[in-house]
Amino acid sequence: MFPEYRDLISELKTTDKYFQNLFEKHNVLDQRVKNMESRLEPGTPDEIEVLKKKKLAIKDELYALLMQISLSRIKT
């Protein structure tokens, strides 16, 4: 996810608790969706859709944070 920000992601996962928490939530949701889609975990199509939307919202927030931090570093 976001290969252009690989170094920044690695840094933030160890230094920013909020980012770390969001990143972990995204990964947990991603795994649940995969498990449900492969029938390892029960889930209806509607439940899977809800999880995908939550995952996408978190991904959008992660991207916004990465952009904001990246831009602030360029300015300084």
CORNOR-V190902 format. One record per pair of residues at least 24 apart in sequence whose C-alpha atoms are under 6 Angstrom apart, sorted by the first residue. I is the first residue (numbers start at 1). J is the second residue. If there is no record, write none. Layout:
i = {I,I}
j = {J,J}
//
This chain:
i = {26}
j = {55}
//
